[in-house]
Amino acid sequence: MLLAAIDVGSNSFRLEIGRADGSHIERQGYWKETVRLAAGLDEHNRLSRKIIEAGAECLARMNERLHDLQASHVRAVGTQTLRQALNADEFLLEGQHALGFPIEIISGREEARLVFEGCAHSLAPSLGRRLVVDIGGASSEVIVGRGFEADQAESFKIGCLNVTLKFFPDGTIDRASLRRAQVACEAQFEEAQSFFGRGRWDEAYGTSGTIGAISLLLRDQGWTDGTITVAGLSRLRQALLAAGEIRKVRFEGIKQERAAVLAGGLAVLAAIFETFGLHELRASKGGMRLGVLYDLLGRRESRDVRDATVERWQLRFGVDRAQAERVAQTALRLLRSVAASVEEESVKQLLVAARLHEVGASVSHGDYHKHSAYLIEHGDLPGFSTSDQRSIAELVLGQRGNIRKVSALLEEPNRAASLLALRLAVILHHARGDAAFERWTLKFNRSIELGLPRAWLDQRPLSRHLLEEEAEQWQRVGLRFTIRELG
């Protein structure tokens, strides 16, 4: 089985194809282009037309290598620059068309989790605590964990490209600019010192183009065996100062596009060493893309990290899991009765929305659906992209009350069907028990018709009342809703 991961990064776009053999993934193909997406952001955090076109052209070239892969075997993720860009949707519209697959914008912590998983799969098994560092173009991820599980993970909005652009704008490298860059980076990391400082981990590893390049450079210069050390970073600093300008930075074996962001990368890495008390760091080949591939493999083999996330959230917020599952299974049956073909991800989002629809009750029972939606959209949900979280939150917000607040869902037939299914399931299980009826019908096209046994409705006057109120809500958005009594 071939799987593909696309990293729509702030500095480079990368494609990695792996072949899954049991629980192991072997690299089968790799493609990288330096796009410098972060450099295309203006002072208003909007991507330029030129950089959007360049990114789409790169993704179109990657598309040629993905023709034979199933959609469920491909995952493309966008990172810090797309998290930051106010017109990210404009990029996604063109980028997804060029790539031929959806692009998910993931949160910083989700990026960090994937980095740790990829790194862990490339290292020998260990019971020790590992610190893993990834320096990207516009963000850096720092993680501590054991095995394949991250215990603490954070993403910081500094990387090799944006630090280079900010502190070396005219290309000059001198002691003052290097010092200012490092101090600024240390200020970003300082508040996380208690989570990632010395004593919190036993061994340290780094992954990413910056760390791989510095490791290679130190080895090729004969300064270390490839291990990144304090002394090695000091010698690199002296070499950059000797060059004096970014355009004059030359190292054999290091591509010019990487050499051009070495000053910013050095500032970030030196700040990590200083803030978290590192003496040495070893480069690892595994990183976010490998993490994405193993995450995809887990989804295919029913080891979906998203299921574990939902269970943790249910425990964390004291969700009535039996009630959540009743609502989930009824919503799924209702959805499948009105939608002839439903995508796997749409089903997944409906089930997650149902299983988490009451998390907001831990904040307040009044308007709990609003609290639930806020927590889901803004919370830390490993395995979910930011767009996933927004979509699930929108369903949860629409589970009750005025439908106009989620009217955008009505524009997509499957999303509208999911909304109807969730709302009806919540009503049918309002008494927190099984809604036991032998037969029912549901039709949803230009109008809605719900058929329920007359005896069942007669025995449950409150349920009948709630369904009649529901009919009024749908009629307010232009859809006739009829309750038909079955004999």
Phi, psi and omega in degrees: 000124178268137178233150181226140175237131177242123179257105178272081190273172182284333178253311183232154169256133183226141176241130176231129178247131181232149175257123179275125176235097187068236180261009182249144178242128179250131180295133180245339181193153183210140178215135180222139171224138176274112183255330182059054181302320182298329180289346179271003177278133176268186183293347178258013180061041175242136178286139180287156176301321181297316183286327176297316179295320179296318179296318180295322178296320178296315180295327177296322177293323178293328181305326181300332182270359186245006188303322187269004184263142176289152181301324181286353180258006183234134174222124177248132183232139175255147187243219195304315183296320177287332173295327187271327188292128179289335178252036179301326180298326178296317177295315183299320181302313181280322182294317180293323177297318181290319182285325182088006180218156178297150173243122180261134170270121183255155179288165179298319180290325176294321175300316180297318179300317180293323176302312183295318180297317179295317179296315182299324180287345180262357182249161175294147179303144181207146175269354183284165176275130183246135168264129178236133182237136176229125179250110179263195181287322183228006175208159176230136181249137179231129187221144170235134178191180177235149179057235178254005185254127175277129177269318177229133181214131178221153176238133182243141189276047176223135180211181187297324184280309183291330176290320177299314181296323185281318189258350178229052189298327181261007177087357180281134176245115175222174184300320183295315181291321177298319181293316179300318180297314181294317180298319179297321179291319177300323179297325179290321184278338192304319184292345180260009184301323182293336180272328189237004182289171180305135184106341178268352184209162183253331181212151186237137179227155178229149178219154179126167180297319181298309183292319178298319180293317180294320177299314179297317181298314181297322180290313183295329178280352181078016182277328174212181176273012184112344174290135178274123183234168177299316180295321179295320177294325178295319179292324177294320178301317180295324179292320178293320178295324179293325177293318174081334179219147181301319183292344180262000179286117181223127174222132179298132179092350179251122181295152185297323180294332175281320178300329183292341179243015181294325182297313177294319179297319177298317180300316180294313183293319178297323177294323177296314178302313183292314186288319186258007172072035179281144171255327178206159182213135180256141180281140177241144181282332182279139178210211186300317183298319177295323176299319177297318180297315179291328176295318176298317180299319178298320178296322181288334185252023177060032172242050187285120180298336179295327178294319178295323178298314180299317180297318179297319179294321178299318178290317182299319185257012174063038182289139171288097189293327178295317178295316180300319181289324176301312180298317182298312184290323177293317178300320180295317179296319179296317180299313184291340178283338183245347180244113184299315179226121183241130179296149181304320182290328176294319176298316181300314182296320178296315180296319178295317179301317180293318183287341179245010189295342182251013182299330181290346178296340177289341176271309179193141178287331176288126182056038183301330182295328178290319178295319179300313181298318181296314181299318182292318182291323188253356183278176179264103181241091179306134179099344182253142174277167178296326178290324174302313183297319178296317181295317179293319179298323180294319176298315182296319178299325183273006184296340181205166175081201185296126182284339183300332182293343177234035185299336179299332180295332183288345181283344179244117185309313182292324178291321177296319178296321178296318179298313179301315182299316181293315181299316180293320179297319178297319179293313184297335180249025184298333180275006177061045177212178179290135176269076190280109170217141187290324182217153180200160176223151176215127176236137182214108175220259174271354175212173182238134174227120179249122178252126179225152179301136180300319182296321180296315180294320180295326181280349184228075182298328178291319178298318178299316180299315180296322179290325177293321175297321179297320178300320179296320180299316181289326178294331178291340177255017172090014180242119178291131183238119181242136175256117182255131180271126180265135182287000000 
